[in-house]
Amino acid sequence: MQNVHLAPEDNADDLYSGYNDYNPSYDTETLDQDEAFMQAVKTSHGRRPPMTAAKGRLATAMRGRVGVPSSMGRPTTGAVAADGGVARPMTAVRAAGYTSAGNRGASFDPLNQRGPAPPLETKNEDTPEEKIKHLEKKVNELIEESCFAASRQELNLALEKAKEAGRKERILVRQREQMAANDQINLDLTYSVLFNLANMYEANEMFSEALNTYQVIVKNKMFSNAGRLKVNMGNIYFKQRNYPKAVKFYRMALDQVPNTHKDMRIKIMQNIGIVFVKMGQYSDAITSFSHIMAEKPDYQTSFNLLLSYFAIGDRDKMKRSFQQLLQVDLHIDDEDKYLPHPDDQHANLVLEAIKNDPMRVKEKEIKSNMERYVMASAKIIAPAIEPTFAAGYDWCVDCVKSSMYTDLANDLEINKAVMYLKQKDISQAIETLKGFEKKDSKCASAAATNLSFLYFLQNEYNQADKYAEMAMQADRYNPNGMVNKGNCLFVQGDYEKAREFYQEAVRTDSSCTEGLYNLGLTHKKLNQLEDALDCFLKLHAILRNSPEVLYNIANCYELLEETAQASEWFMQLIGVVTTDPGVLSRLGELYDSEGDKSQAFQYHYESYRYFPSNIETIEWLGAYYIDSQFCEKAIHYFERAAVIQPNQVKWQLMIASCHRRSGNYQQALQTYKAIHKKFPDNIECLKFLVRLCTDMGLKEVQEYATKLKKAEKAKELRDQRATSGTRRSGSGRGPRGGSAGNGRAGSGGSSGSRSSAHGNRSSSGRRRGLPDNDDPYEADEQEVDASYVDPLGPSIERPKTAARSRDKNEDEFGDEELGEDLLPE
């Protein structure tokens, strides 16, 4: 094969190159001139074996034998098998196509294109080994499904998957035992199944089962490092509040963790310290926390140590712990790397990618927690380390200023003012906050915001407005300052400007719930109910269970006369505040307006149960029973109303009327007599007494008739005096007005004064105000109070005893005529 021509590698891209290349070594026309070939033919021709002995095989293709040497190792070409087999192809025009002995009769197929390969032999899955492999795969899949279900908080499903994995794993172990392959048991799989099952039991708060499962793992000596699971067992005992056992298992786990695993030992020590705090053993807790601070200090352990010293009242140790807390290294990179680079575009792109990545979020969380612990520590120890909490705050502020957390010093000062407020020392709080006026803008804005709100609560609206302006000047984007400014304008009645400030606050901070709520109230004041409803619905999406928001939404629907929507929102409000009598009464009124008396009664009765002193509710319930012809039940409510308002005669008259309607005339007569004794000039009571005495044939009828006549005459005289007094005051006003005006105001001046007084009287329902300074005299106010007032009290109107309105002059006995002797003369 040394003379076979191979295609060069530089033409490897062409798959079929080189097939038609001509090699003169294979030229048969010049064989007779090839001396070497002719010599070989002469010397070896006679020693060739016969063709039948080779079974038709060519000499150059015999398997396992070396062919007869020839000159240059040249193979025989053009030879044909004796049995008519396929002849060896000429190599000058196409590929050689050598074939094995078994395929000598097959067709020539150099590119292997005779058909697809036969399919692979299928594995026999019935063998025990294949069954075991399949079962192991199924167990692993169940464990994964259990973990994924637990991550989705589908704890029941996770527990079921864990149990199923345990059952499959036990079947797997039995099959291995039957095969006598105990040495091939997969301990890792068994450990995973048990550990996952214990976790799922713990997640489902099945603590006894979880402890039993952990015990199975811990007691099995074949599991390496299983002793660490005693930490999990200690956690379960901690959840069960079995603190002694929790400490025991934490210490056992600590003994089995080597010193090389420093972080894990520290976490176990933290658990031990927290358990000692729960048990009240602060000295042991201090020992654990102090060891951690010596090994690897962190802000959480330092805070716990400070709390332990606070519990035992050690002032010096509290101060030292606070200083240790300020010295804790958070291992956070310099903040300068997050600053933009004006000249480096590539650095800005990197900054854009990392400014909100998980590492940056984690750093912000650590820093925020650290600041929260520092603020909480200062609040806790400030009243305890010094005789006064102000001196304690000052010491904490000095320590913070000398640490890396200098920004928190101002926040501590503001907290100091808040502490003054909690102690009702408003003057000291205001003085503390005023100290921020000359500090940096952020602190000055926060202090001015608090000052504005303090003055607002004290009804000093001018000062509140002043400090609200200062807050906005110090920080133009301070939403709380804008809300305070809007509040000042709101109480002054300038709703349009107040609305602008509230809208600006909401635009600045979309989570400013105070601004959004006040904006809704302002829209209600401006009668823009749709806009108000939109604000309250947005607020409801933020504050889902706020009673104020739910009430305003229901009220807006009620004002828009969408009774169905109002009822639905009032129902939601009752779900939040189930015992609010006002809401129950409003809902009853809505159902009453729709004509649903049964539902209205239900809610009015619930309102009465929670607040039995509401006169409106009592009156509605009494009227409901009267309309329903249950006058006896109405008496109970009117009696309670009479106890609440003993000087109102109408409740006594309602009680007597209920007795009379129910047919208890004797009790009604006694009630009317008691009313007459307390209110002797009440005409309506006397009329009923006369009627009842007449119907019952009593002798007192003449006495009460005489009193009735006198009472009616007295009423007529009072009315006449009131009318004449009004006329006299009107006629005498002209000359007095003229003298007061030096002759310039005649009758026209009198008329003008009366019209001015009438105008003041008509507008008094809207607002109260002093009369105009240009009035000729101040006697115009006397016209309002000129009517004669009966010293015995005004005449009593007939009480409303039903839901429908009645005429004031309607008489209970309108269908019966009084006798001649009972009519006034």
ZARO-949870 format. One line per 4 residues: number of its first residue (from 1); their letters; for each residue x, y, z of C-alpha. Coordinates in pm, whole numbers. Layout:
BEGIN
NUM	a	X/Y/Z | ...
# end
This chain:
BEGIN
1	mqnv	0/0/0 | 297/231/-5 | 232/328/-365 | -135/409/-306
5	hlap	-201/776/-372 | -376/961/-87 | -556/1292/-121 | -358/1584/22
9	edna	-488/1752/340 | -515/2093/179 | -803/1959/-36 | -991/1814/262
13	ddly	-1283/2043/194 | -1363/1846/-125 | -1494/1503/-23 | -1452/1349/-369
17	sgyn	-1119/1499/-475 | -839/1259/-579 | -1053/976/-710 | -970/1042/-1077
21	dynp	-604/1117/-1029 | -381/902/-1254 | -94/701/-1108 | 141/550/-1366
25	sydt	213/257/-1137 | -130/117/-1226 | -82/148/-1603 | -134/-206/-1747
29	etld	-38/-118/-2102 | 330/-86/-2014 | 355/-394/-1794 | 554/-584/-2057
33	qdea	823/-316/-2037 | 838/-339/-1655 | 1139/-565/-1595 | 1078/-609/-1228
37	fmqa	719/-713/-1284 | 809/-956/-1564 | 1086/-1112/-1349 | 841/-1162/-1067
41	vkts	592/-1332/-1297 | 854/-1567/-1427 | 980/-1674/-1086 | 654/-1703/-896
45	hgrr	394/-1813/-1150 | 468/-2180/-1115 | 440/-2179/-734 | 91/-2026/-707
49	ppmt	-175/-2245/-548 | -467/-2352/-758 | -774/-2126/-764 | -1004/-2393/-618
53	aakg	-797/-2422/-303 | -849/-2053/-231 | -1226/-2086/-284 | -1226/-1816/-543
57	rlat	-1038/-1566/-333 | -775/-1341/-485 | -422/-1394/-366 | -392/-1035/-255
61	amrg	-710/-1051/-41 | -649/-1374/154 | -720/-1331/530 | -454/-1431/778
65	rvgv	-189/-1507/516 | 87/-1307/365 | 70/-1287/-10 | 346/-1384/-240
69	pssm	593/-1103/-254 | 616/-919/-577 | 817/-632/-694 | 730/-308/-503
73	grpt	447/-495/-321 | 218/-433/-619 | -126/-601/-583 | -284/-806/-854
77	tgav	-529/-600/-1055 | -809/-708/-1279 | -834/-1057/-1129 | -1175/-1222/-1129
81	aadg	-1294/-1483/-884 | -1353/-1832/-1019 | -1710/-1850/-884 | -1816/-1540/-1070
85	gvar	-1785/-1308/-765 | -1739/-938/-789 | -1413/-844/-952 | -1172/-616/-778
89	pmta	-1230/-269/-924 | -971/-90/-1120 | -805/158/-884 | -717/397/-1159
93	vraa	-1072/529/-1198 | -1242/481/-854 | -1183/377/-496 | -1052/35/-423
97	gyts	-1349/-84/-218 | -1180/-363/-28 | -1424/-602/134 | -1395/-868/400
101	agnr	-1427/-1236/328 | -1784/-1256/452 | -1901/-975/227 | -1720/-1089/-86
105	gasf	-2043/-1156/-268 | -2208/-828/-161 | -2247/-530/-386 | -1984/-260/-381
109	dpln	-2083/20/-132 | -1779/235/-40 | -1993/513/126 | -2197/272/342
113	qrgp	-2528/373/183 | -2690/33/172 | -2950/127/450 | -3003/220/818
117	appl	-2814/40/1086 | -3003/-226/1277 | -3168/-100/1602 | -2981/-131/1928
121	etkn	-3070/-414/2152 | -3322/-306/2420 | -3222/-339/2782 | -3398/-594/2983
125	edtp	-3573/-393/3257 | -3693/-703/3433 | -3358/-762/3590 | -3327/-676/3963
129	eeki	-3045/-431/3898 | -3256/-227/3657 | -3549/-226/3898 | -3326/-96/4177
133	khle	-3185/181/3957 | -3534/284/3851 | -3651/290/4213 | -3355/504/4323
137	kkvn	-3434/752/4048 | -3798/767/4161 | -3695/833/4524 | -3469/1121/4419
141	elie	-3749/1271/4211 | -3989/1256/4508 | -3736/1432/4732 | -3695/1709/4476
145	escf	-4072/1749/4438 | -4107/1769/4815 | -3845/2044/4837 | -4002/2242/4554
149	aasr	-4348/2216/4714 | -4205/2340/5045 | -4048/2639/4869 | -4395/2723/4731
153	qeln	-4536/2700/5087 | -4744/2395/4989 | -4651/2223/5312 | -4911/1947/5305
157	lale	-4809/1841/4955 | -4441/1855/5055 | -4508/1626/5352 | -4697/1376/5136
161	kake	-4411/1365/4885 | -4160/1315/5167 | -4363/1025/5309 | -4392/868/4964
165	agrk	-4015/897/4920 | -3970/721/5257 | -4196/434/5151 | -4013/391/4820
169	eril	-3676/397/4995 | -3780/118/5235 | -3891/-95/4939 | -3551/-30/4780
173	vrqr	-3368/-146/5093 | -3574/-467/5110 | -3498/-547/4748 | -3125/-505/4810
177	eqma	-3150/-734/5113 | -3324/-998/4904 | -3040/-980/4653 | -2789/-1015/4939
181	andq	-2632/-687/4830 | -2624/-515/5169 | -2285/-368/5090 | -2445/-174/4803
185	inld	-2704/11/5017 | -2703/382/4932 | -2660/552/5273 | -2667/900/5122
189	ltys	-3010/833/4977 | -3140/702/5309 | -3000/1008/5490 | -3161/1245/5236
193	vlfn	-3501/1078/5270 | -3500/1090/5651 | -3365/1443/5672 | -3623/1575/5423
197	lanm	-3903/1396/5607 | -3795/1547/5940 | -3784/1894/5783 | -4133/1855/5643
201	yean	-4266/1738/5980 | -4113/2045/6141 | -4253/2277/5875 | -4602/2136/5937
205	emfs	-4551/2184/6315 | -4563/1809/6378 | -4282/1839/6629 | -4307/1494/6790
209	ealn	-4277/1317/6454 | -3990/1545/6354 | -3801/1469/6675 | -3849/1095/6626
213	tyqv	-3718/1116/6271 | -3415/1318/6380 | -3347/1061/6653 | -3339/787/6391
217	ivkn	-3070/976/6199 | -2865/1072/6505 | -2858/722/6654 | -2742/563/6329
221	kmfs	-2362/550/6355 | -2330/485/5983 | -2427/848/5906 | -2130/1078/5928
225	nagr	-2174/1423/6093 | -2530/1335/6196 | -2465/1489/6538 | -2508/1836/6390
229	lkvn	-2876/1766/6350 | -2908/1811/6724 | -2916/2183/6644 | -3242/2122/6458
233	mgni	-3374/1925/6754 | -3281/2213/6982 | -3471/2452/6753 | -3781/2234/6784
237	yfkq	-3758/2235/7163 | -3716/2613/7149 | -4037/2644/6948 | -4208/2426/7207
241	rnyp	-4075/2661/7481 | -3890/2368/7637 | -3583/2582/7699 | -3380/2343/7922
245	kavk	-3388/2069/7659 | -3310/2323/7389 | -2993/2426/7575 | -2901/2062/7626
249	fyrm	-2921/1977/7256 | -2745/2298/7151 | -2454/2209/7379 | -2445/1851/7249
253	aldq	-2432/1984/6894 | -2158/2230/6995 | -1947/1945/7132 | -1970/1756/6802
257	vpnt	-1878/2051/6580 | -1499/2078/6536 | -1315/2403/6605 | -1238/2440/6237
261	hkdm	-1605/2520/6172 | -1589/2853/6349 | -1900/3015/6196 | -2124/2726/6287
265	riki	-1999/2720/6645 | -2071/3093/6676 | -2427/3047/6550 | -2487/2770/6802
269	mqni	-2348/2994/7078 | -2594/3268/6970 | -2880/3021/7005 | -2760/2924/7352
273	givf	-2743/3288/7459 | -3095/3362/7332 | -3233/3061/7518 | -3070/3184/7840
277	vkmg	-3235/3523/7786 | -3571/3349/7747 | -3507/3161/8070 | -3410/3480/8253
281	qysd	-3055/3359/8315 | -2890/3682/8201 | -2550/3605/8348 | -2518/3286/8138
285	aits	-2646/3476/7835 | -2382/3746/7890 | -2114/3475/7901 | -2225/3334/7563
289	fshi	-2258/3675/7396 | -1923/3795/7535 | -1750/3486/7392 | -1899/3560/7049
293	maek	-1791/3926/7066 | -1438/3812/7145 | -1431/3564/6855 | -1627/3734/6577
297	pdyq	-1825/4048/6676 | -2146/4138/6493 | -2413/4399/6554 | -2690/4156/6645
301	tsfn	-2487/3985/6919 | -2371/4325/7047 | -2732/4439/7072 | -2829/4122/7261
305	llls	-2538/4175/7499 | -2652/4533/7561 | -3006/4414/7637 | -2869/4157/7883
309	yfai	-2673/4427/8069 | -2986/4645/8066 | -3183/4359/8222 | -2940/4334/8515
313	gdrd	-2906/4713/8543 | -2531/4745/8491 | -2483/5105/8367 | -2111/5086/8294
317	kmkr	-2146/4765/8096 | -2435/4917/7902 | -2216/5209/7800 | -1932/4978/7702
321	sfqq	-2168/4756/7498 | -2306/5061/7315 | -1952/5165/7226 | -1876/4811/7107
325	llqv	-2186/4822/6890 | -2061/5140/6721 | -1723/4974/6653 | -1861/4665/6475
329	dlhi	-1721/4628/6124 | -1999/4561/5873 | -1752/4448/5601 | -1917/4678/5349
333	dded	-1708/4830/5070 | -1661/5200/5038 | -1972/5383/4917 | -1758/5585/4675
337	kylp	-1762/5304/4424 | -2133/5371/4365 | -2070/5737/4274 | -2101/5825/3902
341	hpdd	-1792/5893/3693 | -1853/6185/3454 | -1559/6106/3228 | -1569/5728/3227
345	qhan	-1861/5589/3029 | -1758/5227/3087 | -1749/5282/3464 | -2097/5435/3448
349	lvle	-2228/5130/3265 | -2078/4905/3532 | -2231/5126/3802 | -2571/5104/3636
353	aikn	-2544/4725/3643 | -2438/4691/4007 | -2627/4969/4182 | -2932/4747/4237
357	dpmr	-2781/4401/4213 | -2833/4147/4497 | -2501/4239/4659 | -2595/4606/4674
361	vkek	-2938/4521/4814 | -2774/4305/5081 | -2536/4586/5175 | -2827/4829/5211
365	eiks	-3013/4581/5428 | -2713/4531/5658 | -2658/4903/5693 | -3028/4967/5760
369	nmer	-3036/4697/6028 | -2726/4841/6190 | -2879/5189/6205 | -3199/5045/6348
373	yvma	-3006/4864/6622 | -2812/5180/6711 | -3130/5387/6736 | -3307/5123/6942
377	saki	-3009/5085/7176 | -2995/5459/7239 | -3367/5469/7316 | -3335/5180/7560
381	iapa	-3028/5282/7758 | -3066/5664/7751 | -3306/5677/8051 | -3100/5415/8240
385	iept	-2737/5527/8211 | -2790/5880/8346 | -3020/6040/8607 | -3235/6195/8331
389	faag	-3311/6063/7988 | -3198/6395/7835 | -2848/6349/7977 | -2849/5987/7857
393	ydwc	-2946/6097/7506 | -2671/6356/7507 | -2412/6090/7598 | -2539/5862/7320
397	vdcv	-2529/6149/7071 | -2168/6227/7163 | -2069/5863/7114 | -2242/5846/6776
401	kssm	-2078/6168/6659 | -1734/6021/6732 | -1810/5700/6541 | -1855/5617/6174
405	ytdl	-2232/5669/6206 | -2229/6047/6247 | -2544/6079/6034 | -2746/5913/6311
409	andl	-2668/6189/6564 | -2936/6418/6424 | -3189/6136/6419 | -3116/6074/6786
413	eink	-3179/6441/6859 | -3518/6418/6689 | -3593/6103/6889 | -3509/6300/7198
417	avmy	-3782/6548/7105 | -4024/6261/7049 | -3944/6131/7397 | -4029/6473/7535
421	lkqk	-4364/6449/7357 | -4432/6109/7510 | -4369/6263/7851 | -4615/6546/7768
425	disq	-4333/6801/7783 | -4425/6986/7465 | -4222/7298/7542 | -3898/7099/7570
429	aiet	-3983/6911/7251 | -4036/7237/7063 | -3713/7380/7202 | -3521/7069/7096
433	lkgf	-3663/7079/6746 | -3593/7450/6709 | -3225/7370/6753 | -3227/7215/6403
437	ekkd	-3313/7538/6222 | -2949/7615/6143 | -2838/7259/6066 | -2822/7080/5732
441	skca	-3127/7090/5512 | -3247/6733/5566 | -3250/6753/5946 | -3389/7107/5942
445	saaa	-3672/6993/5717 | -3759/6698/5944 | -3751/6919/6255 | -3963/7190/6092
449	tnls	-4215/6926/5982 | -4252/6802/6338 | -4279/7157/6472 | -4548/7240/6218
453	flyf	-4752/6942/6321 | -4712/7020/6692 | -4837/7374/6643 | -5122/7241/6429
457	lqne	-5233/7012/6711 | -5226/7311/6946 | -5451/7506/6704 | -5176/7762/6644
461	ynqa	-5228/7760/6270 | -5009/8062/6194 | -4705/7901/6355 | -4790/7571/6188
465	dkya	-4804/7744/5851 | -4472/7919/5919 | -4283/7600/5998 | -4447/7416/5709
469	emam	-4302/7683/5480 | -3962/7638/5645 | -3978/7262/5595 | -4050/7305/5225
473	qadr	-3773/7564/5187 | -3520/7331/5350 | -3634/7036/5137 | -3849/7114/4836
477	ynpn	-3940/6748/4797 | -4060/6691/5155 | -4409/6541/5118 | -4488/6569/5489
481	gmvn	-4415/6941/5482 | -4651/6980/5187 | -4922/6789/5375 | -4882/7018/5677
485	kgnc	-4907/7323/5453 | -5221/7182/5295 | -5368/7115/5641 | -5318/7478/5741
489	lfvq	-5497/7594/5426 | -5773/7336/5480 | -5865/7465/5825 | -5863/7819/5686
493	gdye	-6122/7716/5426 | -5895/7759/5122 | -5971/7417/4976 | -5843/7492/4626
497	kare	-5490/7573/4742 | -5497/7289/4994 | -5580/7052/4711 | -5279/7173/4513
501	fyqe	-5040/7101/4800 | -5190/6758/4861 | -5156/6674/4492 | -4795/6789/4494
505	avrt	-4724/6570/4798 | -4873/6267/4624 | -4676/6337/4307 | -4355/6365/4509
509	dssc	-4416/6045/4706 | -4681/5808/4573 | -4684/5624/4908 | -4778/5939/5105
513	tegl	-5104/5805/5247 | -5171/6118/5454 | -5164/6339/5147 | -5388/6103/4951
517	ynlg	-5640/6078/5235 | -5654/6456/5286 | -5686/6505/4911 | -5995/6286/4916
521	lthk	-6143/6490/5202 | -6072/6811/5012 | -6251/6678/4703 | -6550/6597/4926
525	klnq	-6550/6952/5060 | -6546/7082/4703 | -6833/6843/4618 | -6611/6661/4369
529	leda	-6736/6322/4475 | -6601/6124/4181 | -6247/6254/4239 | -6280/6192/4613
533	ldcf	-6395/5837/4547 | -6098/5780/4316 | -5856/5897/4588 | -6009/5674/4854
537	lklh	-6012/5371/4624 | -5640/5422/4554 | -5580/5452/4926 | -5779/5135/4984
541	ailr	-5537/4949/4757 | -5254/5058/4992 | -5435/5033/5328 | -5662/4734/5286
545	nspe	-5831/4736/5627 | -5838/5103/5723 | -6179/5188/5880 | -6150/5555/5786
549	vlyn	-6088/5475/5420 | -6373/5224/5404 | -6612/5469/5568 | -6527/5749/5325
553	ianc	-6572/5518/5026 | -6915/5414/5154 | -7004/5775/5230 | -6907/5888/4879
557	yell	-7128/5620/4725 | -7407/5726/4960 | -7374/6090/4852 | -7372/5976/4489
561	eeta	-7703/5797/4568 | -7558/5458/4476 | -7724/5281/4765 | -7624/4928/4667
565	qase	-7253/5016/4651 | -7275/5213/4975 | -7436/4917/5152 | -7165/4683/5024
569	wfmq	-6883/4907/5151 | -7057/4958/5484 | -7074/4579/5514 | -6698/4560/5455
573	ligv	-6650/4828/5719 | -6856/4627/5969 | -6629/4332/5897 | -6334/4545/6016
577	vttd	-6506/4725/6310 | -6782/4489/6413 | -6891/4687/6720 | -6918/5040/6579
581	pgvl	-7275/5157/6659 | -7256/5453/6421 | -7178/5234/6121 | -7451/4987/6215
585	srlg	-7700/5272/6246 | -7599/5417/5907 | -7641/5082/5742 | -7984/5050/5904
589	elyd	-8079/5391/5763 | -7974/5280/5414 | -8192/4970/5431 | -8476/5184/5573
593	segd	-8454/5420/5275 | -8480/5118/5044 | -8789/4997/5229 | -8626/4689/5381
597	ksqa	-8764/4729/5732 | -8649/4391/5863 | -8283/4452/5773 | -8308/4810/5898
601	fqyh	-8444/4687/6230 | -8167/4427/6258 | -7888/4683/6220 | -8058/4945/6438
605	yesy	-8105/4686/6709 | -7735/4585/6687 | -7641/4951/6714 | -7867/4985/7019
609	ryfp	-7699/4683/7182 | -7354/4840/7153 | -7465/5196/7233 | -7800/5200/7419
613	snie	-7786/5578/7484 | -7823/5692/7123 | -8151/5890/7112 | -8190/5862/6733
617	tiew	-8161/5484/6744 | -8402/5459/7038 | -8656/5677/6860 | -8632/5471/6540
621	lgay	-8682/5143/6725 | -8981/5281/6916 | -9138/5409/6596 | -9073/5072/6427
625	yids	-9264/4885/6698 | -9550/5136/6685 | -9578/5092/6307 | -9569/4717/6359
629	qfce	-9858/4744/6613 | -9635/4624/6901 | -9683/4922/7128 | -9597/4724/7441
633	kaih	-9240/4668/7309 | -9202/5034/7215 | -9264/5137/7580 | -8924/4992/7682
637	yfer	-8733/5216/7439 | -8930/5534/7525 | -8875/5472/7895 | -8499/5457/7832
641	aavi	-8520/5779/7630 | -8708/5941/7919 | -8428/5839/8155 | -8168/5990/7922
645	qpnq	-8366/6315/7866 | -8590/6357/8171 | -8685/6718/8084 | -8821/6627/7741
649	vkwq	-9196/6581/7774 | -9235/6407/7440 | -9089/6080/7569 | -9341/6075/7856
653	lmia	-9622/6145/7611 | -9498/5861/7386 | -9507/5620/7680 | -9863/5724/7767
657	schr	-9967/5701/7402 | -9831/5343/7383 | -10032/5245/7691 | -10345/5398/7542
661	rsgn	-10293/5232/7201 | -10245/4894/7365 | -10575/4935/7554 | -10424/4988/7898
665	yqqa	-10626/5302/7969 | -10577/5298/8343 | -10199/5294/8307 | -10223/5561/8037
669	lqty	-10431/5781/8273 | -10176/5743/8551 | -9895/5831/8310 | -10078/6142/8183
673	kaih	-10140/6250/8541 | -9769/6214/8618 | -9686/6417/8308 | -9937/6688/8410
677	kkfp	-9785/6703/8754 | -9439/6763/8610 | -9548/6979/8312 | -9875/7150/8428
681	dnie	-9907/7382/8128 | -9870/7117/7859 | -10184/7149/7647 | -10151/6815/7469
685	clkf	-10132/6628/7798 | -10444/6811/7926 | -10634/6723/7607 | -10561/6355/7652
689	lvrl	-10657/6373/8018 | -10991/6530/7928 | -11056/6268/7663 | -10962/5974/7884
693	ctdm	-11164/6103/8182 | -11463/6157/7954 | -11441/5807/7808 | -11393/5649/8148
697	glke	-11663/5866/8314 | -11438/6010/8580 | -11522/6316/8786 | -11188/6486/8721
701	vqey	-11297/6571/8366 | -11427/6918/8463 | -11111/6998/8653 | -10888/6908/8363
705	atkl	-11117/7089/8118 | -11082/7408/8320 | -10705/7372/8329 | -10706/7315/7955
709	kkae	-10896/7639/7897 | -10652/7830/8115 | -10352/7681/7943 | -10490/7766/7599
713	kake	-10569/8123/7707 | -10218/8159/7846 | -10077/8039/7517 | -10290/8293/7326
717	lrdq	-10170/8570/7553 | -9809/8468/7496 | -9859/8469/7123 | -10030/8811/7137
721	rats	-9750/8955/7347 | -9490/8821/7109 | -9673/8966/6809 | -9734/9306/6972
725	gtrr	-9377/9323/7095 | -9255/9267/6741 | -9484/9541/6608 | -9378/9787/6877
729	sgsg	-9011/9723/6816 | -9061/9771/6441 | -9260/10098/6473 | -9024/10253/6726
733	rgpr	-8714/10186/6524 | -8772/10471/6273 | -8745/10771/6508 | -8455/10613/6696
737	ggsa	-8279/10546/6370 | -8339/10906/6265 | -8192/11051/6582 | -7895/10825/6563
741	gngr	-7830/10931/6209 | -7857/11308/6285 | -8165/11341/6073 | -8015/11176/5774
745	agsg	-8196/10843/5817 | -8570/10863/5810 | -8818/10585/5744 | -8595/10462/5471
749	gssg	-8322/10415/5727 | -8560/10213/5936 | -8649/10000/5644 | -8286/9953/5561
753	srss	-8210/9847/5916 | -8487/9592/5913 | -8373/9450/5584 | -8016/9431/5716
757	ahgn	-8130/9251/6026 | -8335/9013/5815 | -8029/8946/5605 | -7823/8867/5910
761	rsss	-8093/8640/6036 | -8114/8450/5708 | -7740/8398/5693 | -7697/8295/6054
765	grrr	-7764/7935/5959 | -7451/7932/5748 | -7204/8124/5964 | -7177/8333/6272
769	glpd	-7048/8688/6246 | -7074/9033/6396 | -7301/9287/6232 | -7152/9526/5981
773	nddp	-6987/9832/6126 | -7189/10063/5896 | -7520/9975/6060 | -7679/10289/6205
777	yead	-7719/10122/6546 | -7674/9786/6714 | -8036/9744/6815 | -8099/9537/6502
781	eqev	-7988/9230/6693 | -8274/9282/6936 | -8520/9200/6663 | -8393/8841/6661
785	dasy	-8450/8797/7035 | -8753/9022/7068 | -9004/8739/7076 | -9155/8665/7413
789	vdpl	-9016/8353/7574 | -9244/8168/7807 | -9063/8105/8137 | -9251/7777/8169
793	gpsi	-9099/7646/7849 | -9203/7634/7483 | -9506/7447/7365 | -9434/7083/7300
797	erpk	-9466/6950/6950 | -9628/6617/6893 | -9356/6347/6889 | -9288/6148/6578
801	taar	-9391/5792/6643 | -9356/5645/6296 | -9116/5649/6004 | -9344/5880/5802
805	srdk	-9360/6248/5883 | -9675/6375/6045 | -9835/6709/6061 | -9740/6896/6375
809	nede	-10100/6994/6437 | -10237/6646/6378 | -10434/6522/6675 | -10460/6165/6794
813	fgde	-10834/6217/6827 | -10880/6401/6501 | -11174/6176/6411 | -11365/6272/6723
817	elge	-11512/6612/6802 | -11474/6780/7137 | -11779/6900/7321 | -11890/7261/7338
821	dllp	-11774/7287/7695 | -11419/7184/7606 | -11365/7444/7334 | -11183/7765/7429
825	e	-11405/8076/7477
# end
